[in-house]
Amino acid sequence: YHVYEKFKFLRSKSRKAGWELLLEAISFYDTVMRRPSLKADLPAIERVSWYITKLSTSFGAFKENPTKDNFDKLRARINELKFRLGVDGTTLIQIAEKYMRSRDIAKIAKLKQGMNMAYKQLIKDLILKAVSEEASEGQAQ
């Protein structure tokens, strides 16, 4: 998808003038990127998908290159999930740390599998969190 094609599609779908769509996009960007305290006003699925993206980036970088620096970044993302969303990723942190320290090829393969499973479970927990919040918000309205 090219940016202009996406813009034309959204303009047609929303039935808004191009300038209105751009103004909304700029406003949304300002809300999300410039005013982090307003992120809580975003729908749960928007917030959780952002955290999943951040987690995926850190997890992928760590798997590709399991250095202390990449581990610290992954741990920071997981701690952020606990603090901001109440989703616990302790298991993934524990396995990732063992994976980073291991030199045994057979053990590394098993740890990698366990790490992938823990990561998948964490993603499921995040999705369930978003769905649960969306359902709660829908009932409150």
Contacts in CASP RR format, 6 or more apart in sequence:
PFRMAT RR
TARGET T0000
AUTHOR 0000-0000-0000
METHOD contacts of the structure
MODEL  1
YHVYEKFKFLRSKSRKAGWELLLEAISFYDTVMRRPSLKADLPAIERVSW
YITKLSTSFGAFKENPTKDNFDKLRARINELKFRLGVDGTTLIQIAEKYM
RSRDIAKIAKLKQGMNMAYKQLIKDLILKAVSEEASEGQAQ
7 18 0 8 1.000
7 21 0 8 1.000
10 21 0 8 1.000
11 17 0 8 1.000
11 18 0 8 1.000
11 21 0 8 1.000
14 21 0 8 1.000
16 24 0 8 1.000
31 38 0 8 1.000
31 39 0 8 1.000
31 41 0 8 1.000
31 42 0 8 1.000
32 38 0 8 1.000
32 39 0 8 1.000
32 42 0 8 1.000
32 50 0 8 1.000
39 47 0 8 1.000
40 47 0 8 1.000
43 134 0 8 1.000
43 137 0 8 1.000
44 129 0 8 1.000
44 130 0 8 1.000
44 133 0 8 1.000
44 134 0 8 1.000
44 137 0 8 1.000
45 130 0 8 1.000
45 131 0 8 1.000
45 134 0 8 1.000
47 85 0 8 1.000
47 130 0 8 1.000
48 85 0 8 1.000
48 126 0 8 1.000
48 127 0 8 1.000
48 129 0 8 1.000
48 130 0 8 1.000
48 133 0 8 1.000
49 130 0 8 1.000
51 77 0 8 1.000
51 80 0 8 1.000
51 81 0 8 1.000
51 84 0 8 1.000
51 85 0 8 1.000
51 126 0 8 1.000
52 123 0 8 1.000
52 126 0 8 1.000
52 127 0 8 1.000
54 77 0 8 1.000
54 80 0 8 1.000
55 77 0 8 1.000
55 78 0 8 1.000
55 81 0 8 1.000
55 122 0 8 1.000
55 123 0 8 1.000
55 126 0 8 1.000
58 70 0 8 1.000
58 73 0 8 1.000
58 74 0 8 1.000
58 76 0 8 1.000
58 77 0 8 1.000
59 74 0 8 1.000
59 77 0 8 1.000
59 92 0 8 1.000
59 119 0 8 1.000
61 70 0 8 1.000
61 73 0 8 1.000
61 74 0 8 1.000
62 70 0 8 1.000
62 71 0 8 1.000
62 73 0 8 1.000
62 74 0 8 1.000
62 96 0 8 1.000
62 100 0 8 1.000
63 112 0 8 1.000
63 115 0 8 1.000
66 96 0 8 1.000
66 99 0 8 1.000
66 100 0 8 1.000
67 100 0 8 1.000
68 100 0 8 1.000
71 96 0 8 1.000
71 97 0 8 1.000
71 100 0 8 1.000
74 92 0 8 1.000
74 93 0 8 1.000
74 96 0 8 1.000
75 93 0 8 1.000
75 96 0 8 1.000
78 89 0 8 1.000
78 90 0 8 1.000
78 92 0 8 1.000
78 93 0 8 1.000
78 122 0 8 1.000
81 87 0 8 1.000
81 88 0 8 1.000
81 89 0 8 1.000
81 122 0 8 1.000
81 126 0 8 1.000
82 88 0 8 1.000
82 89 0 8 1.000
85 126 0 8 1.000
85 129 0 8 1.000
86 129 0 8 1.000
87 122 0 8 1.000
87 125 0 8 1.000
87 126 0 8 1.000
87 129 0 8 1.000
88 125 0 8 1.000
89 118 0 8 1.000
89 122 0 8 1.000
89 125 0 8 1.000
91 118 0 8 1.000
91 121 0 8 1.000
91 122 0 8 1.000
92 115 0 8 1.000
92 118 0 8 1.000
92 119 0 8 1.000
92 122 0 8 1.000
95 111 0 8 1.000
95 114 0 8 1.000
95 115 0 8 1.000
95 118 0 8 1.000
96 115 0 8 1.000
98 111 0 8 1.000
99 108 0 8 1.000
99 111 0 8 1.000
99 112 0 8 1.000
99 115 0 8 1.000
102 108 0 8 1.000
102 111 0 8 1.000
END
